[in-house]
Amino acid sequence: MAVKRIRNIIVIISIVVLIIAGLGFNNGLLFNADVRIFVLDVGQGDSILIKAFDKNILIDAGPDKNLVADRLRLFGVKDLSIIIATHPHSDHIGGMVEVIDRYRPEYYLDPGIPHTSKIYRTLLDKVEEKKLKYIRPSGQTIHIQSAELFIFPVPDGIKNINNGSVVSRLSYKDFSMLFLGDAELEEQAFIMKVNGEKLSSKIMKVSHHGSNNGTDQRLLDAVRPEVSIISVGKDNPYGHPQRETLELMEKNGIKVYRTDRDGAIAILSNGDLYKIIREQGSIIERVMFIILQIKEFISGGI
């Protein structure tokens, strides 16, 4: 039964690929990307899946208890090497306990900021129960074959939890993407001072859901992104992304993608080129996203 299902899926993929090829779409990266990054649509929150070579890394798990854990399975994830909780706000760690239960990560990384919320205490209890190796950010580099994930250090004396967010940057040959969590301007100034040379990136996951306290011209001058991605909930009560942020992106000629409009956003790279595919983009993009998801599901094992 499983073999028949796999054959049917392969036939469907082959037909769709032929259609896309007939439309002249370059699908090379769809099947040959060493690095695949998925900014998941979790509503008003953050969750990003990084699939680099043979490793799976999750940054944040959104506000919902089960949503991210359920979606990871659809992308062929059977286990996780590292999970990163950028900071202990519920819109970033709401689904982390369920993720740990289902995907058996080896390492858990968070900023180590004291926080007394019930959800964070429950998360730390789960980390201890599962005996995960606990890492704190200190400017270390995590090697994933030819790719590198750099973890920026967190400033001391944090008063605003957002300003203790774990900030990281994935690089692979000529490709790079910066993940800012909810880091506000204060933490960004610290990072620019101690590791500013490592900020430059092709793609930037915009801080704090597009709030105007998460992006300014100084940051954009340091990062110089071609593309920015905002993880944000539709019709959220905070007015995210804020007009000032969007205008700043437009002024700097930065292409903006948003999960509230585009759904999940896939970034594929072979280290030289990158391609972005939107779950809710054009008809061709939607078909490509489905093919990509099927490919990831099959490669993860049925």
DAUR-V234988 format. One record per backbone hydrogen bond with DSSP energy under -0.5 kcal/mol. CO is the residue of the C=O (numbers start at 1). NH is the residue of the N-H. E is the energy in kcal/mol with one decimal. If there is no record, write none. Layout:
co=CO nh=NH e=E
co=CO nh=NH e=E
//
This chain:
co=1 nh=5 e=-2.1
co=2 nh=6 e=-2.3
co=3 nh=7 e=-2.4
co=4 nh=8 e=-2.3
co=5 nh=9 e=-2.2
co=6 nh=10 e=-2.5
co=7 nh=11 e=-2.4
co=8 nh=12 e=-2.3
co=9 nh=13 e=-2.7
co=10 nh=14 e=-2.6
co=11 nh=15 e=-2.3
co=12 nh=16 e=-2.4
co=13 nh=17 e=-2.8
co=14 nh=18 e=-2.1
co=15 nh=19 e=-2.0
co=16 nh=20 e=-2.7
co=17 nh=21 e=-2.9
co=18 nh=22 e=-2.0
co=19 nh=23 e=-1.2
co=20 nh=25 e=-2.0
co=21 nh=24 e=-1.3
co=25 nh=27 e=-1.0
co=27 nh=30 e=-0.6
co=27 nh=31 e=-0.9
co=28 nh=31 e=-0.8
co=28 nh=32 e=-1.3
co=29 nh=33 e=-0.7
co=32 nh=34 e=-0.6
co=34 nh=53 e=-2.8
co=35 nh=269 e=-2.3
co=36 nh=51 e=-3.3
co=37 nh=39 e=-0.5
co=37 nh=267 e=-2.9
co=38 nh=40 e=-1.0
co=38 nh=49 e=-2.6
co=39 nh=265 e=-2.2
co=40 nh=42 e=-1.0
co=42 nh=63 e=-0.5
co=43 nh=45 e=-1.8
co=46 nh=62 e=-2.6
co=47 nh=40 e=-2.0
co=48 nh=50 e=-0.5
co=48 nh=59 e=-3.0
co=49 nh=38 e=-3.1
co=49 nh=51 e=-0.5
co=50 nh=52 e=-0.6
co=50 nh=57 e=-2.8
co=51 nh=36 e=-2.7
co=51 nh=53 e=-0.6
co=52 nh=55 e=-2.6
co=55 nh=52 e=-1.9
co=56 nh=81 e=-2.8
co=56 nh=82 e=-1.1
co=57 nh=50 e=-3.3
co=58 nh=60 e=-0.7
co=58 nh=84 e=-3.1
co=59 nh=48 e=-2.4
co=62 nh=94 e=-1.0
co=62 nh=95 e=-1.3
co=66 nh=70 e=-2.5
co=67 nh=71 e=-2.2
co=68 nh=72 e=-2.5
co=69 nh=73 e=-1.0
co=70 nh=74 e=-0.9
co=71 nh=75 e=-0.9
co=72 nh=75 e=-1.0
co=72 nh=77 e=-2.1
co=73 nh=76 e=-1.7
co=80 nh=106 e=-0.7
co=81 nh=106 e=-0.8
co=81 nh=107 e=-2.0
co=82 nh=58 e=-2.2
co=83 nh=85 e=-0.5
co=83 nh=109 e=-2.5
co=84 nh=60 e=-3.2
co=84 nh=86 e=-0.8
co=85 nh=111 e=-0.6
co=86 nh=166 e=-1.5
co=87 nh=89 e=-0.7
co=89 nh=92 e=-2.1
co=89 nh=93 e=-1.3
co=90 nh=94 e=-1.6
co=91 nh=46 e=-1.6
co=92 nh=61 e=-3.2
co=93 nh=96 e=-1.5
co=95 nh=99 e=-1.7
co=96 nh=100 e=-2.4
co=97 nh=101 e=-2.2
co=98 nh=102 e=-2.0
co=99 nh=103 e=-2.6
co=100 nh=104 e=-1.2
co=103 nh=80 e=-1.8
co=106 nh=133 e=-2.4
co=107 nh=83 e=-2.0
co=108 nh=135 e=-3.0
co=109 nh=85 e=-2.7
co=117 nh=121 e=-2.1
co=118 nh=122 e=-2.5
co=119 nh=123 e=-1.7
co=120 nh=124 e=-2.5
co=121 nh=125 e=-2.2
co=122 nh=126 e=-1.9
co=123 nh=127 e=-2.3
co=124 nh=128 e=-2.2
co=125 nh=129 e=-2.8
co=126 nh=130 e=-2.5
co=127 nh=132 e=-2.2
co=128 nh=131 e=-1.0
co=132 nh=134 e=-0.6
co=133 nh=108 e=-2.8
co=135 nh=110 e=-1.5
co=137 nh=154 e=-0.7
co=140 nh=151 e=-2.9
co=141 nh=143 e=-0.6
co=142 nh=149 e=-2.8
co=144 nh=147 e=-2.5
co=147 nh=144 e=-2.9
co=148 nh=150 e=-0.6
co=148 nh=171 e=-2.7
co=149 nh=142 e=-2.9
co=150 nh=152 e=-0.7
co=150 nh=169 e=-2.0
co=151 nh=139 e=-0.9
co=159 nh=161 e=-0.6
co=160 nh=163 e=-1.5
co=161 nh=164 e=-2.0
co=162 nh=165 e=-1.6
co=165 nh=167 e=-0.6
co=167 nh=152 e=-2.4
co=168 nh=179 e=-3.4
co=169 nh=150 e=-2.7
co=170 nh=177 e=-2.4
co=171 nh=148 e=-2.6
co=172 nh=175 e=-2.6
co=175 nh=172 e=-2.7
co=176 nh=202 e=-0.7
co=176 nh=203 e=-1.7
co=177 nh=170 e=-2.5
co=178 nh=180 e=-0.6
co=178 nh=205 e=-3.3
co=179 nh=168 e=-2.1
co=180 nh=183 e=-2.5
co=181 nh=208 e=-1.5
co=184 nh=188 e=-2.3
co=185 nh=189 e=-2.2
co=186 nh=190 e=-1.5
co=187 nh=191 e=-2.5
co=188 nh=192 e=-2.6
co=189 nh=193 e=-1.5
co=190 nh=194 e=-2.2
co=191 nh=195 e=-3.3
co=192 nh=196 e=-0.9
co=195 nh=198 e=-2.1
co=196 nh=199 e=-1.5
co=202 nh=226 e=-2.7
co=202 nh=227 e=-1.8
co=203 nh=178 e=-2.6
co=204 nh=206 e=-0.9
co=204 nh=229 e=-2.5
co=205 nh=180 e=-1.1
co=206 nh=209 e=-0.6
co=207 nh=210 e=-1.7
co=208 nh=211 e=-1.7
co=210 nh=242 e=-2.0
co=211 nh=214 e=-1.7
co=213 nh=185 e=-1.4
co=216 nh=220 e=-2.0
co=217 nh=221 e=-2.4
co=218 nh=222 e=-1.5
co=219 nh=223 e=-2.6
co=220 nh=224 e=-2.6
co=223 nh=201 e=-2.1
co=226 nh=255 e=-2.0
co=227 nh=204 e=-2.1
co=228 nh=257 e=-2.4
co=229 nh=206 e=-2.3
co=229 nh=231 e=-0.6
co=230 nh=232 e=-0.7
co=230 nh=259 e=-2.3
co=233 nh=236 e=-1.2
co=236 nh=239 e=-1.0
co=242 nh=245 e=-0.8
co=242 nh=246 e=-1.8
co=243 nh=247 e=-2.6
co=244 nh=248 e=-1.9
co=245 nh=249 e=-2.1
co=246 nh=250 e=-2.3
co=247 nh=251 e=-2.5
co=248 nh=252 e=-1.6
co=249 nh=254 e=-2.7
co=250 nh=253 e=-1.4
co=253 nh=255 e=-0.5
co=255 nh=228 e=-3.2
co=257 nh=230 e=-2.9
co=258 nh=261 e=-0.8
co=258 nh=262 e=-3.4
co=259 nh=263 e=-1.5
co=262 nh=280 e=-2.7
co=264 nh=279 e=-2.8
co=265 nh=39 e=-2.9
co=266 nh=277 e=-2.4
co=267 nh=37 e=-2.7
co=268 nh=275 e=-2.4
co=269 nh=34 e=-0.7
co=269 nh=35 e=-2.2
co=271 nh=174 e=-2.5
co=273 nh=270 e=-1.4
co=273 nh=271 e=-0.6
co=275 nh=268 e=-3.0
co=277 nh=266 e=-2.9
co=278 nh=281 e=-1.3
co=282 nh=286 e=-2.7
co=283 nh=287 e=-2.2
co=284 nh=288 e=-2.7
co=285 nh=289 e=-2.8
co=286 nh=290 e=-2.0
co=287 nh=291 e=-2.5
co=288 nh=292 e=-2.8
co=289 nh=293 e=-2.6
co=290 nh=294 e=-2.4
co=291 nh=295 e=-2.9
co=292 nh=296 e=-2.6
co=293 nh=297 e=-2.3
co=294 nh=298 e=-2.8
co=295 nh=299 e=-2.7
co=296 nh=300 e=-1.5
co=297 nh=301 e=-0.6
co=298 nh=301 e=-1.2
//
